[in-house]
Each structure stands twice: as C-alpha cells, then as structure tokens.
Amino acid sequence: MKEMGVHAIGYVSAINEEDLKKIDTAEYAGTSLIGKLGVEAAYEAQLHGQPGFREILVNAAGRPVERAGEYAPQLRTKAPVAGEDLVLGMDARVQKVAEEALQGKRGAVVALDPKTGDVIAPGEHAVSTPTIYVRGPDRARVHRALDGHRRAGS
C-alpha cells in the first residue's frame, strides 16, 4: 500500500538541467533532490527548508586542524532550517477504496469532506510503482482527478 496516493502526493527525484533553470542553486547546496509531481512539487518551496554549513580549517592533507595563532581565520557556521510541515486532509481508508474501485478502469474519483472542503481521496487507478511517472508515457503523468477538466458528476 505504500504506492497509494502517489499520483497526488507525488515524489522527489534528482535535480535536472530543467530544474536548475528554475531554482536558486545556493538554496539547494548539499542536496540533489527536488519535488517533481503532486504535493511534493506544488509545495516544494515550503517543504524544502534551507541548507546550513560549517567552515573548517584543514591542513595540506585535508585533515581538520584546530585554529592556531592570531591570524587564524574566523570560521562560520549556519544551522540548517527544516522545511515546513504540511498537513493533508487525505483519508487512507477512503483513498484505498477509491483506488480499488478504479482498478483496471480509466477514470478518477475525488472525495471531499463536506464540512471542511478537504480533498480526502483524489483517487485514480493505482500504479504499481512511482517510477511510471518518471519513465512512463506523458499521459501517465496526468492526474485525471486534479488536472482534468470535467463537469461535476460526470
């Protein structure tokens, strides 16, 4: 069941040339991953966080050394900042039922909580592995429930 909802939640993958054109590379220092689909892509800026660093002094062999002498450089440290938490309204039980109902069929289900308006199940036929969204045909990347334009009840 770990693949459940992958079309809505999305996935992260290696930063590619196209991504490099859109991001501040300094903000991605120390990581090679970025949100590619679904919630992971839509909320990338909030989920990503900020990189940190620690400067160290090394000798000619590349081993860290203690600062010595009055001319030792001032070494800086910046703590990383974790990305924000994101709470989804998805309900795993309803999601499972929606995906099972669509097994072997083409289509989508969107279940809403009438009290809150939360999307509790953006159901689509479950895929066997998230890599279909990476390597599969372009039409596999379309999330019918979220990207399609249909009349209510159709």
C-alpha positions, -999 to +999 in steps of 0.1 A: +000+000+000+030+023+000+022+033-036-013+045-026-019+082-035+014+086-053-003+105-081-015+131-056+013+131-030+040+129-057+076+121-054+111+137-052+139+129-077+173+142-088+176+178-098+180+180-136+190+207-161+154+220-164+151+223-126+184+242-125+169+269-147+141+275-121+159+273-087+184+293-067+212+267-067+226+282-034+193+271-017+199+235-029+235+232-019+240+199-001+210+182-017+203+167-051+166+162-047+135+183-057+098+177-057+087+165-092+050+158-090+019+164-069+021+179-035+059+174-035+062+197-065+034+222-056+048+228-021+085+224-029+094+259-016+077+253+018+089+217+022+125+222+011+139+242+040+173+260+039+208+245+038+233+250+066+271+249+066+301+247+089+335+260+078+365+240+090+402+246+087+422+218+071+459+211+066+476+202+033+464+166+037+428+177+040+426+168+077+408+192+101+431+212+124+424+234+154+428+271+149+462+282+160+478+316+162+464+351+160+460+350+122+436+320+122+406+327+101+372+333+116+352+301+108+315+305+103+286+281+110+250+284+099+225+259+112+201+243+086+164+252+087+140+223+083+112+227+058+076+234+070+052+206+079+023+201+056-009+185+068-031+169+041-067+160+045-064+127+027-080+097+044-061+065+037-092+043+040-112+063+015-082+066-008-078+028-007-115+022-016-113+048-044-082+032-060-096-003-056-129+008-073-109+021-102-086-010-106-084-018-142-105+011-153-097+045-167-110+074-146-107+093-114-126+098-081-125+129-060-140+126-025-144+158-004-152+163+032-184+184+031-176+200+065-141+212+057-139+211+019-107+189+023-099+166-006-099+132+013-093+110-017-080+121-051-084+086-063-070+073-096-061+038-108-032+028-085+002+024-102+025-005-093+054+019-088+060+056-087+086+052-115+058+051-141+056+089-135+093+093-142+098+069-172+063+063-184+044+080-213+034+116-209-002+106-204+008+087-173+018+120-157-016+135-160-036+132-128-072+130-141-088+139-108-067+171-103-056+181-138-086+171-158-115+194-166-148+176-161-183+186-151-193+176-116-209+141-116-196+132-150 
